Amino acid sequence: MVEAKATAKYIRIAPRKARVVIDLIRGKNVTEAFAVLKFTPKAGADVVNKVLKSAVANAENNFDMNVDALYVAEAYVDQGPTLKRIHPRSRGQAFKILKRTSHVTVVVKEK
């Protein structure tokens, strides 16, 4: 079975925040997934929407798939490298701030 894939790497959003959004579209029809993402008020919705658009474009242009018959076969978020920052605290202490990054992957297949 032919599948089309798109990946966005080093996205500046925590993986657990992006996973909330990705769980909403897994297994859905592509048009339904776009509708869900459009009305999801989360920061990760824009990123996932962009990756899904790219996966659909890859399917259409590289594999000659029918866009109307596509569905989200796989969708997952992996953790990327963490940016470590320091926040000064009282009495000369320093607290670490972990700015996490994500790798978002979406795979679409034809029904």
N, C-alpha and C positions, 0 to 999 in steps of 0.2 A: 504494500500500500504506500502510495506517494504521500509525503508530508512536506509542508513548508514551515520554516522556522525563522524566528527573528529574536535577536538578543540585544538588550541595552545594558552596557556594563558601566560600573563605577557611578551609578546614580546616587545622588546625595539625599537618600531617604532611608530610614532604618528598615531593615528587612521585615520586622514584625508588623510595621505599619503598612508596608506594601502587600504583605500576605493577606491582610484583611480584605483588600480590594481584589486580589487575584483569585481568592476563593469564590467570589461572587460570579465570575465568568467561566470557571472551569466546567467543560462539558456542554456549554450552551452553543446555540447557533450563533454565527458571527454577527448577524444583524441584531439579534437579541442582546448579545454581549455589548455591542456599541451603544444600544439604548440604555442598558444598565449603567455603563460607565459614564454616560452623559449626565445622568441624574444622581451620581454618587458624590456626596460632598466631602470627599477625602482627598488629601494631597497626592496620594498614589494613583488616583484615577486618571490624571492627565498623562502620567508616565506609561501606565498600562495601556491606555488608549493609543498612544503613539506607537508602542511596540506591536500591538494588535494590528494597527493599520499597516505597519511594515510587513508583518507576516502575511496578511491578505494580499498585499502588493507583490510579495515574493511568489505566492501561490499562483497569482494570475499571470505574472510576466515570465517567471522562470519555469513553471510546470504546467502552464495552460489549464489550470483548474477552473471550474465553474464557481464563481464567487457566491452565488446563491445557495450552493450545496455545501459550503464550508462550515465546520464547527471547530470549537476550541478543544483539541484532543488533549493537550498538555499545557499547563501554565504553572510556573513555579518561580520562586525568588530565592536566590542564594546570597549568602553574605559576602560582600567584597571586603577590601582592606578598610581598617578603621583608622580615621584621623584622630590623633591624640592631641588634645589642647589642654592648657593649664589655666585654671581659674584661681586667682589669689584669694586667700581667706584671712581671717583674723590671726593675729600673733605670728605672722610670717609663714603660715602654712600655705600649702598649695593643693587644690583638689583637681583631679583629672576629669576632663570632659571628653567622652568618647563620641565622636561624630561618625556614625556608622554609614557605610555605603552598601549598595545592593547591585546584584546582577539579575535583571528581569528577563525571563525566557518564555516565549509563547510559541506553541506548535499548533498549526491548523491542518486538518485533514478533510477530505471529501467524504460525504455520506454515500 
